[in-house]
Amino acid sequence: MSNRIDFKEIELSDKEWADPLLAVSDYRATEYCFTTLYIWAGMFGTRIARYRDWLLIRSDGDEGCANYIFPAGSGDVQEVLRILEEDAEAIGRKPVFWATADTKELIEKAFPGQYELTPVRKSFDYIYETERMISLTGKKYQPKRNFISRFKTQSPDWSYERILSDNPSECSSQLKECLAMTDEWCALNGCLHNESMQMEACAVRIALRDFVALGLKGGILRSGGRIVAYTIGERLNSDTFIVHVEKAFSDVTGAYPMINQCFLAHEASGLRYVNREDDAGEEGLRKAKLSYNPVLMLEKYLAVRR
């Protein structure tokens, strides 16, 4: 094998070299964010490597398969995809590529007719217009405005605060409160009995633990001084903000739309779009994400050798 790639576990220090390669591609999909790869790595067995000016990403696939996210960076597409095919062969697995609507065309061009591409609906990202998510103008958003009004009426002493990453002492205190709120939220929602929720809770805890090092933004919603919702996100690419985490107590009416509106107004107003990630095939989550009227669904595909 002429170009053996040494995939490694993702470390925080990898952010320094990975971010510039992700920026070159400027993709809008969730998978092209270092934080996403890092906080979910343990759950999906994600490993990364650098090959020339490419960021290579491999994760565990179905039995006998290795999943590769279409590489981020620049160079010869056919060459780097062949390198990944060779890697799969070296570890005795079949290569499977994760692609978006844009990158699947690059796969088809590099290997005409050699890969079968299948859409994976549960992995489609929900993309929204930032200004609409902040202003909530129009008839379609009337229910959201009603919920926010109810929240303000029922919580007249509400407050919103940014998580102060530039103030170590205050930031540490805020993050500890968010962690405690997460534990309470999990207890109320039965995380212990739901594997998917356990995985998500683990990813959230990693994001909170490494909040500053990851360069994340956060916001907290309080009622009577108590945290009733919080959220975490960051800039994803040149025109899109991504929301990684959003937690709110379901018995606090309007907490979800309120934290969403406040957070985006403070952190994302200069960007055109917001990526609120996928719904993982969960019907309740799908309904909630659709209720915000996405401007587009960012399609994801599995590309398998014919």
VEXDREN-2710 file (C-alpha; in Angstrom, 1 decimal):
% VEXDREN-2710
k/r/px/py/pz
1/MET/0.0/0.0/0.0
2/SER/1.6/3.2/-1.1
3/ASN/-0.1/5.8/1.1
4/ARG/-1.0/4.2/4.5
5/ILE/-3.0/6.6/6.6
6/ASP/-2.7/6.6/10.4
7/PHE/-6.1/7.5/11.8
8/LYS/-6.0/8.7/15.4
9/GLU/-8.4/9.5/18.2
10/ILE/-9.5/13.1/18.2
11/GLU/-7.8/15.4/20.7
12/LEU/-8.5/19.1/21.5
13/SER/-5.1/20.0/20.1
14/ASP/-6.3/18.7/16.6
15/LYS/-8.6/21.7/16.4
16/GLU/-5.6/23.9/15.5
17/TRP/-4.9/22.1/12.2
18/ALA/-8.4/20.7/11.4
19/ASP/-10.3/24.0/11.5
20/PRO/-8.4/25.6/8.6
21/LEU/-9.1/22.5/6.4
22/LEU/-12.7/22.6/7.4
23/ALA/-12.8/26.3/6.5
24/VAL/-11.4/25.7/3.0
25/SER/-14.3/23.4/2.1
26/ASP/-16.8/25.8/3.8
27/TYR/-19.5/23.1/4.0
28/ARG/-22.7/23.8/5.9
29/ALA/-23.3/20.3/7.2
30/THR/-23.0/19.4/10.9
31/GLU/-20.2/16.9/10.2
32/TYR/-17.9/19.6/9.1
33/CYS/-17.6/21.2/12.5
34/PHE/-14.7/20.2/14.8
35/THR/-16.9/20.4/17.9
36/THR/-19.4/17.9/16.4
37/LEU/-16.7/15.4/15.6
38/TYR/-15.0/15.8/19.0
39/ILE/-18.0/15.6/21.3
40/TRP/-19.5/12.6/19.5
41/ALA/-16.3/10.7/18.8
42/GLY/-16.6/8.3/21.6
43/MET/-20.1/7.3/20.6
44/PHE/-19.3/6.7/16.9
45/GLY/-15.7/5.6/17.1
46/THR/-14.6/8.6/15.1
47/ARG/-11.0/9.0/14.2
48/ILE/-9.2/11.5/12.1
49/ALA/-6.0/11.9/10.0
50/ARG/-4.4/14.5/7.7
51/TYR/-3.4/13.6/4.2
52/ARG/-1.7/16.5/2.4
53/ASP/-4.3/19.3/2.5
54/TRP/-7.3/17.0/3.5
55/LEU/-8.9/16.3/6.8
56/LEU/-9.9/12.6/6.7
57/ILE/-12.7/11.3/9.0
58/ARG/-13.5/7.7/9.7
59/SER/-16.1/6.2/12.0
60/ASP/-17.5/2.8/12.8
61/GLY/-20.0/1.6/10.3
62/ASP/-22.3/-1.5/10.0
63/GLU/-20.6/-4.8/10.3
64/GLY/-17.9/-5.2/7.7
65/CYS/-18.0/-1.5/6.8
66/ALA/-16.0/1.7/7.5
67/ASN/-17.7/5.0/7.2
68/TYR/-15.8/8.0/5.8
69/ILE/-17.2/11.5/5.8
70/PHE/-16.4/13.1/2.4
71/PRO/-13.0/14.8/3.1
72/ALA/-12.6/18.5/3.9
73/GLY/-9.8/20.5/2.3
74/SER/-8.4/20.8/-1.1
75/GLY/-6.6/18.7/-3.7
76/ASP/-7.2/15.8/-6.1
77/VAL/-10.7/14.3/-5.1
78/GLN/-10.2/11.1/-6.9
79/GLU/-6.8/10.5/-5.3
80/VAL/-8.0/11.1/-1.7
81/LEU/-11.1/8.9/-2.2
82/ARG/-8.8/6.1/-3.5
83/ILE/-6.6/6.6/-0.4
84/LEU/-9.7/6.0/1.7
85/GLU/-10.7/3.0/-0.3
86/GLU/-7.2/1.6/0.3
87/ASP/-7.5/2.3/4.0
88/ALA/-10.8/0.4/4.2
89/GLU/-9.2/-2.6/2.4
90/ALA/-6.2/-2.5/4.8
91/ILE/-8.5/-2.9/7.8
92/GLY/-10.6/-5.5/6.1
93/ARG/-13.7/-3.4/5.6
94/LYS/-15.9/-2.1/2.8
95/PRO/-15.7/1.7/2.3
96/VAL/-18.9/3.7/2.8
97/PHE/-18.9/7.5/2.2
98/TRP/-21.1/10.0/3.9
99/ALA/-21.9/12.8/1.4
100/THR/-24.1/15.9/1.0
101/ALA/-26.0/16.9/-2.1
102/ASP/-22.8/18.8/-3.1
103/THR/-20.2/16.2/-2.4
104/LYS/-22.1/13.3/-3.8
105/GLU/-21.7/14.9/-7.2
106/LEU/-17.9/14.9/-6.6
107/ILE/-18.0/11.1/-5.8
108/GLU/-20.1/10.4/-8.9
109/LYS/-17.6/12.4/-11.0
110/ALA/-14.6/10.7/-9.5
111/PHE/-16.1/7.2/-9.8
112/PRO/-18.9/7.3/-12.5
113/GLY/-21.5/4.6/-11.8
114/GLN/-19.3/2.8/-9.2
115/TYR/-21.2/4.0/-6.1
116/GLU/-24.9/3.7/-5.2
117/LEU/-26.0/6.7/-3.3
118/THR/-29.0/6.4/-0.9
119/PRO/-30.5/9.4/1.0
120/VAL/-30.7/9.0/4.8
121/ARG/-33.6/11.2/5.9
122/LYS/-32.9/11.0/9.7
123/SER/-29.5/12.6/9.1
124/PHE/-30.8/15.6/7.0
125/ASP/-29.8/18.9/8.7
126/TYR/-32.4/21.5/9.3
127/ILE/-31.3/24.9/7.9
128/TYR/-33.2/28.1/8.8
129/GLU/-32.9/31.8/8.0
130/THR/-31.3/33.5/11.0
131/GLU/-33.3/36.7/10.7
132/ARG/-36.6/34.8/10.6
133/MET/-35.6/32.8/13.7
134/ILE/-34.9/36.0/15.6
135/SER/-37.8/38.2/14.4
136/LEU/-40.4/35.3/14.2
137/THR/-42.5/37.5/11.9
138/GLY/-45.3/36.2/9.8
139/LYS/-48.3/34.0/10.3
140/LYS/-46.3/30.7/10.4
141/TYR/-44.5/31.9/13.5
142/GLN/-47.5/33.1/15.5
143/PRO/-47.5/30.0/17.7
144/LYS/-43.9/30.7/18.6
145/ARG/-44.6/34.3/19.5
146/ASN/-47.6/33.2/21.6
147/PHE/-45.4/30.8/23.6
148/ILE/-42.8/33.6/24.2
149/SER/-45.5/35.9/25.4
150/ARG/-46.8/33.3/27.8
151/PHE/-43.2/32.7/29.1
152/LYS/-42.8/36.4/29.7
153/THR/-46.1/36.6/31.5
154/GLN/-45.6/33.6/33.7
155/SER/-41.9/34.6/34.4
156/PRO/-41.9/38.4/34.8
157/ASP/-38.5/38.2/36.5
158/TRP/-36.9/36.3/33.6
159/SER/-33.4/37.1/32.5
160/TYR/-31.0/36.1/29.7
161/GLU/-27.2/35.9/30.1
162/ARG/-24.3/35.0/27.9
163/ILE/-21.9/32.3/29.1
164/LEU/-18.9/34.5/29.7
165/SER/-16.0/32.5/28.2
166/ASP/-13.6/35.5/28.8
167/ASN/-14.3/35.5/32.5
168/PRO/-12.9/32.2/33.9
169/SER/-14.5/32.4/37.3
170/GLU/-17.9/33.3/36.1
171/CYS/-17.8/31.0/33.2
172/SER/-16.9/28.0/35.4
173/SER/-19.8/28.8/37.7
174/GLN/-22.2/29.1/34.8
175/LEU/-21.1/25.8/33.2
176/LYS/-21.5/24.0/36.5
177/GLU/-25.1/25.3/36.7
178/CYS/-25.7/24.1/33.1
179/LEU/-24.3/20.7/34.0
180/ALA/-26.5/20.4/37.1
181/MET/-29.5/21.5/34.9
182/THR/-28.6/18.8/32.4
183/ASP/-28.5/16.1/35.1
184/GLU/-31.9/17.3/36.4
185/TRP/-33.3/17.4/32.8
186/CYS/-32.1/13.8/32.2
187/ALA/-33.6/12.5/35.4
188/LEU/-37.0/14.1/34.5
189/ASN/-36.8/12.7/30.9
190/GLY/-35.7/9.2/31.7
191/CYS/-32.3/9.3/30.0
192/LEU/-31.2/6.1/31.9
193/HIS/-33.7/4.1/30.0
194/ASN/-32.9/5.5/26.5
195/GLU/-29.6/4.7/24.9
196/SER/-29.9/7.6/22.4
197/MET/-30.5/10.1/25.2
198/GLN/-27.6/8.7/27.2
199/MET/-25.3/9.3/24.2
200/GLU/-26.6/12.8/23.7
201/ALA/-26.1/13.6/27.4
202/CYS/-22.5/12.3/27.2
203/ALA/-21.8/14.6/24.2
204/VAL/-23.4/17.6/26.1
205/ARG/-21.2/17.0/29.1
206/ILE/-18.1/17.0/26.9
207/ALA/-19.2/20.2/25.3
208/LEU/-19.6/21.8/28.7
209/ARG/-16.3/20.4/30.0
210/ASP/-14.3/21.8/27.0
211/PHE/-16.5/24.8/26.3
212/VAL/-13.7/27.4/26.3
213/ALA/-11.1/25.3/24.5
214/LEU/-13.6/24.6/21.8
215/GLY/-14.4/28.3/21.3
216/LEU/-18.1/27.8/21.9
217/LYS/-20.8/30.4/22.6
218/GLY/-23.6/29.9/25.1
219/GLY/-26.7/31.4/26.6
220/ILE/-28.7/30.9/29.8
221/LEU/-32.4/31.6/30.4
222/ARG/-33.4/32.1/34.0
223/SER/-36.7/32.4/35.8
224/GLY/-36.5/33.5/39.5
225/GLY/-32.7/33.2/39.2
226/ARG/-33.0/29.5/38.3
227/ILE/-31.8/28.1/35.0
228/VAL/-34.8/26.9/33.0
229/ALA/-33.0/26.7/29.6
230/TYR/-29.5/26.9/28.1
231/THR/-28.0/26.5/24.7
232/ILE/-24.6/26.2/23.1
233/GLY/-23.4/26.8/19.5
234/GLU/-20.8/28.4/17.3
235/ARG/-20.1/29.7/13.8
236/LEU/-20.0/26.7/11.4
237/ASN/-18.8/28.3/8.2
238/SER/-18.8/31.6/6.3
239/ASP/-22.6/32.1/6.5
240/THR/-24.0/29.6/9.0
241/PHE/-24.2/29.3/12.8
242/ILE/-24.8/25.9/14.3
243/VAL/-26.7/25.1/17.5
244/HIS/-25.2/22.0/19.2
245/VAL/-27.1/21.9/22.4
246/GLU/-30.5/23.3/23.6
247/LYS/-32.0/22.2/26.9
248/ALA/-35.2/23.5/28.5
249/PHE/-37.6/22.2/31.1
250/SER/-40.8/21.2/29.3
251/ASP/-43.0/22.4/32.2
252/VAL/-41.8/26.0/31.7
253/THR/-44.0/27.2/28.9
254/GLY/-42.2/29.0/26.1
255/ALA/-38.7/28.3/27.4
256/TYR/-37.5/26.6/24.2
257/PRO/-38.5/29.4/21.7
258/MET/-37.4/32.0/24.2
259/ILE/-33.9/30.7/24.6
260/ASN/-33.6/30.1/20.9
261/GLN/-34.6/33.7/20.0
262/CYS/-32.4/35.3/22.7
263/PHE/-29.3/33.2/21.8
264/LEU/-29.5/33.7/18.1
265/ALA/-30.1/37.5/18.5
266/HIS/-26.9/37.7/20.7
267/GLU/-24.6/35.3/18.8
268/ALA/-25.8/34.7/15.2
269/SER/-27.4/37.9/13.9
270/GLY/-24.5/38.5/11.4
271/LEU/-24.9/35.2/9.7
272/ARG/-27.5/34.2/7.1
273/TYR/-28.4/30.7/8.2
274/VAL/-28.7/28.6/11.3
275/ASN/-28.1/24.8/11.3
276/ARG/-30.0/23.1/14.0
277/GLU/-28.7/19.6/13.1
278/ASP/-30.7/16.5/12.3
279/ASP/-33.6/14.8/14.1
280/ALA/-32.0/11.3/14.4
281/GLY/-35.3/9.9/13.2
282/GLU/-37.2/10.8/16.3
283/GLU/-40.7/11.8/15.5
284/GLY/-41.1/14.4/18.3
285/LEU/-37.9/16.1/17.4
286/ARG/-38.8/16.1/13.8
287/LYS/-42.1/17.8/14.5
288/ALA/-40.4/20.4/16.6
289/LYS/-37.7/21.2/14.0
290/LEU/-40.3/21.4/11.2
291/SER/-42.4/23.8/13.3
292/TYR/-39.7/26.4/12.8
293/ASN/-40.1/26.2/9.0
294/PRO/-36.6/25.4/7.7
295/VAL/-35.6/27.2/4.5
296/LEU/-34.0/24.0/3.3
297/MET/-33.2/20.4/4.3
298/LEU/-29.5/19.7/3.9
299/GLU/-29.6/16.2/2.4
300/LYS/-27.2/13.4/3.4
301/TYR/-26.4/10.3/1.5
302/LEU/-24.6/7.0/2.0
303/ALA/-22.4/6.0/-1.0
304/VAL/-21.7/2.3/-1.2
305/ARG/-19.7/0.5/-3.8
306/ARG/-21.9/-1.4/-6.3
END
